[in-house]
Amino acid sequence: MEDTENSSEAESIDPLQFEVDERYFENAELESYDVYPTGWTIAKEVLEDFSHRLVYFYVPFNSKLFYFWSFLVSIGVLYNAFAMVIFIFADVKSQYFWNWVFCNILFDVVFAVDIFVQSRLTYLHEGEEVKNTQKLRKNYFLQKLKVANDILCLLPLDFLLFYDDSISLLRTIRIIKVIRLIDFVQRTQQRTTFPRLFKIVLLAVSCIVLFHWNACLYFLFSIYEGITEESQTEFGFSYYKVFEPVFPVCEAYYGNDCWYNEDIDHTLDLDDVRDSYKMDLVNYWKNKHYRWSTGNFSREYSMSVYWSALTITTCGQQPWPSTSSQNSLEICDTLIGVLVFATIIGSVGSVVTQMSQTVNEFRQMMDGIKFYMKYREVNSAIQERALGCFMYLMAHNQLDDEECILSLLPPRLQANIAANLHMETLQKVEIFAMCDSRFMHEVVLLVKQQVFSPNDYLCRKNEKAKEMFIIKQGKLRVIDDDTGKELHELNEGATFGELSIVHVKGNLLGTRRCVSLQSVGYSDVYVLYRDDVSRLLLEFPQEYRTVIANARNMLHSRGLLETTELGEMCDPEDHEEAEDMILEEMSVVEQLTRLTGIIDDLNANLSEMIVSFSHSCIYYKQKMTCLENTFNQHRQSIRRDFRRRLI
């Protein structure tokens, strides 16, 4: 019985079950022997990745990274300019020596890293940015003057300070790094939107550095001659010239004990030497004041900077020199001061002139408009509107010609700027749906800006519809001239008249405006003319069919398109017939203008082809010359190889 039961159980078991179990055990065995990466392996991979990035690391010459790095290096240059002479003052030297050493080491490390950064700085070669690290390093070391300055400013002369800490002027060698500061100033002038303010700040910093150096020189000269505390008329520094500030502790407006009763007769008594008067004042204020104690450095530095500023700017009166060395210092400072002060006055004057140049030009144009309108006896209401519009243009910086400014840029960059301004709005226009991006980039170049004053009509009813309007700023209202009612109001970003830029046969609206468009206040509007779009569509036949299909769908959805008896749209006309109908509807002046534009485009294309042909001729002539020179240099070897049938 047991044998029969075992045989029946064996027969009931599925043989595939054994295979599944074997696979399971095989997978379990493989999983148990999986090798997971260790911490050392992960660290090794990270180090290899870092080294690979470091080897091929480069810095774009016009990037924000290099700009901010230059700013950090410039801070180091200014730090050295201030700190290399400040240790002339004993209090600073005794209290901040090790802080000074730490900052020196920090900025020396920055200067050392700057050598690596400059050796990985990209540059332009034949109009292309070079990013190969070997070429970048070679280009840096070819600039021998820059390399010499970078290496010379890192000479480890600071170790001598541990031998003698009084020779802090050894740090003056770091000032040759000022080339990087000049480079940072030039980059900031290119980037900043406030160039005049930056120039004033630059002049102020230059004056502060110069005053600081001259003050330290004056105090060093005073130490050399000996500091005295006896008189205020000494040429050199004297503690007697700088007193600590004293403040009363009583309330002058509320207390009676804070007023000293002056005796005018006693005060002005010439026979009295006023010693008793002085003693009375001292005794009266003895317990009614407190003295703000300052260190020697505050008194020394403030007096030295005061003397330096007055001497360099040649303002104020100073104690006269009494020795030859004092005369020499005064003469040198006066000569430097005259030159520096003249430079400062000239620089500030040029900044002020540039700031007022725009205002002067605006006044001249305003005076010219006023004179013209008065001379022509223009109505006073129109004069006010014209002057108000002119003031609006000035306030919004729209007196400059945008096309003239952008004409200095390459065409592709102009297209990118125009796309950034108008592409988002044009993509929302239904008539341009499903159009190619290249076509849209060409369309944005055709958009022109116009400004309308309050109550100006952009278009009137029954006028020829020849343009589309895109509102940049302001408000427009749609008006029915028959009833005078406002039908709709358009705000910023809205469009009007998109069906006017193409001609669709069967359009029940015709080619005339059905409503009027009026500006509520001052409005900045972008205009897209049908003539420009039609000329562009000739170059994009596929987009022409797409635009026409979109326009027909828009008209059909509004019930403004001719349909068949079954209510279906008629077949669209081909491109040439539609173009002929556009030309027939144009006036002679419009057709001549269109023809002039086509001729100008052909002339421009022909000029580009001629220039390209000239460059190609020059290029191939140079190639032929190089080939002839190579043949002449290796003529004998070429003949020999030809005889041996190696060529």
Secondary structure by P-SEA (a helix, b strand, c coil): caaaaaaaaaaacccaaaaaaaaaaaaaaaaaacccccaaaaaaaaaaaaaaaaaacccccccaaaaaaaaaaaaaaaaaaccccccccaaaaaccaaaaaaaaaaaaaaaaaaaaaaaabbbbccccccccaaaaaaaaaaaaaaaaaaaaaacccccccccccccccccccccccaaaaaaaaaaaaaccccaaaaaaaaaaaaaaaaaaaaaaaaaaaaaaacccccccccccccccccccbbbbcccccccccccccccccccccccccaaaaaaaaaaaaccccccccccaaaaaaaaaaaaaaaaaaccccccccccaaaaaaaaaaaaaaaaaaaaaaaaaaaaaaaaaaaaaaaaaaaaaaaaaaaaacccaaaaaaaaaaaaaaaaaccccccccccccccaaaaaaaaaaccaaaaaaccccccccaaaaaaaaaabbbbbbccccccccccccccbbbbbcbbbbbbbcccccccccccccccccccccccccccccccccccbbbbbccbbbbbbbbaaaaaaaaaacaaaaaaaaaaaaaaaaaaccccccccccccccccaaaaaaaaaaaccaaaaaaaaaaaaaaaaaaaaaaaaaaaaaaaaaaaaaaaaaaaaaaaaaaaaaaaaaccc
